[in-house]
Amino acid sequence: MTDKFPPEQEGSDTQPPAEPIDAKSDASELANDSPTTAGVGQVSVARTGWVAPLALVLAVGGAALSAYTWYATHVAGQLEIGRELGRLDGVARDVDRLITHQIEASEAVATLRRQGEDDRNALRSDLQALTQAQTTERAQRQKELESLADIVAKNRSEMGVARDDWLLQEVAHLLLLANQRLALTGDVVLAKKALALADERLKALAGPQILKIRRALSQEQEYLGQMTSVDVAGVSLVLAALAESVGDLPLKGDSDRPQWSDSDDLAQSSVLDKPADDDAESAVRAFSRKVLSDLGDLVRVRRVDETRPPKLDTAARFLAYENLRLQLIGAQLALLRRDVAVFQENLKQARTWLGDYFETGTPLQRFDTQLAELQRAKVALSFPDISGSLTLLRAEIQRRDSIQ
């Protein structure tokens, strides 16, 4: 790797020989000293005797110094060269190691590149397969959604038809209820409400037949609105209250019955009110009073200007009360059936029965006044025919059933 130079050349290049330098210096010294020696005489001859050995010693010392210098320089150079060569060898080994590492890294990079390319190709193929599978699945889902949409649309149409049929049946029930309530009980208010609800239900439907039915409903509602309402429920409740209060009316002859029971009660109460200390005396006094009272009630003297009817027995009293009650109940039923003739006849018989069998007085007058007011009540009404809309609706329902 490195070039090695011979030691001789390195020594000649680095350090010159020492001997010529010493000879020149000695010659110069002799030349410089020659004038002095020539002028002195014997002193110069004596001095030259020891200069030669000195010069020889100096020459030997210079040669030794030169040799040492050359040796030191040569050895130091060799050592320096050895160190440099070792360093260069280390650098060369590092470079070789780096080159080896670089080659290995390049091979690893190439391997990774090939592996990445393979992975990329595999991923691309997987992605393509996944994309194709998703496309196929999306197409299948789209077909399923389309089929479901068709089914939902079909079901919706069928449900719409079923809903319309159900709505028509509900309207028919409302119209039938209005006709029945008006015909059986004369309930104009409920008939109006039923017709209004039927018209409200028909607003959700469309069609020429529906318009005809709504037009008929509007006319029937107008007919009912022109009628004068009768408080049938109120009159019926008044008759029921009168029938319950029949038992409070006094019968003829009830005012002439003796007050024996009352006297007995008064006597017993007076005996109970006495203190316990006067039991014997109070008992005697109470007994004497009772005897005198009973004797006084045996005979009653009274002036009678007219013939008094006899007192009714228990069976007759029961018949009198129940007959009047039945007349009132019959009037109530006739009112609910809108039978005006039977209603008036029952009230008339009830008033006649009051005058024949019941005692005149304030309770009887009040009872008779209420019956007279009921007789004057207008319960006879002519109801319009509201069955036209129901007939049209039933025809529409039959037409839809025949189409289906």
Secondary structure, 3 states (H helix, E strand, C coil): CCCCCCHHHHHHHHCCCCHHHHHHHHHHHHHHHHHHHHHHCHHHHHHHHHHHHHHHHHHHHHHHHHHHHHHHHHHHHHHHHHHHHHHHHHHHHHHHHHHHHHHHHHHHHHHHHHHHHHHHHHHHHHHHHHHHHHHHHHHHHHHHHHHHHHHHHHHHHHHHHHHHHHHHHHHHHHHHHHHHHHHHCCCHHHHHHHHHHHHHHHCCCCCHHHHHHHHHHHHHHHHHHCCCCCCHHHHHHHHHHHHHCHHHCCECCHHHCCCHHHHHHHHHHHHHHCCHHHHHHHHHHHHHHHHHHHHHHHCCCCCCCCCCCCCCCHHHHHHHHHHHHHHHHHHHHHHHCCCHHHHHHHHHHHHHHHHHHECCCHHHHHHHHHHHHHHHCCCCCCCCCCCHHHHHHHHHHHHHHHHC
